[in-house]
Amino acid sequence: MAHSVIICDDSRFARNQLARALPAGFARDLHHAENGREALALLRARRGELLFLDLNMPDLDGYQVLETIRREDLHCLVIVVSGDIQPQAQQRIMGLGALAFMRKPMEASQLHQLLLRYGLLSELPNTTDPHPAVAGPQIGYLESLQELINVAMGQAANQMANLLNVFIHLPIPALRLCSRHQVMTEVASWCQSESHCLISQGFIGSNLAGECLIRLDRNDSGKILRLMGQEEAEGDGHEVLMELAAMLSSALLLGLAEQLGFRLSHSHPTMADTLDERHIPLADDHAQPVLSVNFTYTIPSQQLSCDLLLLFTEASLRPLERRLSLLVE
């Protein structure tokens, strides 16, 4: 039983992973879409019976694609494959007509079981069959790392969503190589408001080292406590911000380490009243490049936001590149 398949994900790494996971001969035609607009164009041209759809994409996200499919009555089955594992996200996509949800990172055996359950596969494939070849240019390690961080970011957001009983909007993480001076300038812009606090947590392990910096607004502490069902008392604001930051950074680092197959240990979080280079303990040589990952969680219903900056030292780049090259193969 062969199908015309579309894989829609802004990550080439994720698209290739899913293509490799499909059983041999499952896709009669296989189309890749880098964004929601490309996927809709393929559907309007009747070039897809089954759509694998990511949620967190620029320009037109997965929710908007599902809404358009329903509005235009485009005929296809949709399986959402996403790192956003919040229960509210899953409820929303099922309400918009998705057939099923699969969480990233996805195992081929789980995909095969799902396809069998919905009658899209007649029998489970032989696990010794080789993966289908995936053509195309080599994927750079930063592109691969962005997808892994996207998944870890979703896991951390899910923990915060469960704690606060809210839906968290997931951004697209921005990765770049920059100087220490650029990092300091960026963080300095975070600290221009006296109401903001900067919380720092270092990590090390498996030849990786760096820092996770989180910016929260002190004025939001009362709102966060109320979302947790607690009454605000004197001194609680500082503590709840520290706990929330520690939970986010720990969950993010754990999710990333598990995907990489690394083990990371991290220090206790500390709060910086003023910006100081000691709170960004990277390489002593300021000319060495730093790998910076920047994104902002938002809770639209509560007008809350949380900025996160993940930093890797220059010495971490080679181990990351070597490990990611193995995951791409």
Sequence and secondary structure as in RCSB ss.txt:
>XXXX:A:sequence
MAHSVIICDDSRFARNQLARALPAGFARDLHHAENGREALALLRARRGELLFLDLNMPDLDGYQVLETIRREDLH
CLVIVVSGDIQPQAQQRIMGLGALAFMRKPMEASQLHQLLLRYGLLSELPNTTDPHPAVAGPQIGYLESLQELIN
VAMGQAANQMANLLNVFIHLPIPALRLCSRHQVMTEVASWCQSESHCLISQGFIGSNLAGECLIRLDRNDSGKIL
RLMGQEEAEGDGHEVLMELAAMLSSALLLGLAEQLGFRLSHSHPTMADTLDERHIPLADDHAQPVLSVNFTYTIP
SQQLSCDLLLLFTEASLRPLERRLSLLVE
>XXXX:A:secstr
  EEEEEE S HHHHHHHHHHS TT EEEEEEESSHHHHHHHHHTT  SEEEE S  SSS HHHHHHHHHHHT  
 EEEEEES   HHHHHHHHHTT SEEEESS  HHHHHHHHHHTTS SS   TTS      SS   HHHHHHHHHH
HHHHHHHHHHHHHHT   B    EEEEE HHHHHHHHHHHTTSTTEEEEEEEEEETTEEEEEEEEEEGGGHHHHH
HHTT    TTHHHHHHHHHHHHHHHHHHHHHHHHHT   EE   EEESS  GGGS   S TTS EEEEEEEEEET
TTTEEEEEEEEE GGGHHHHHHHHHHHH 
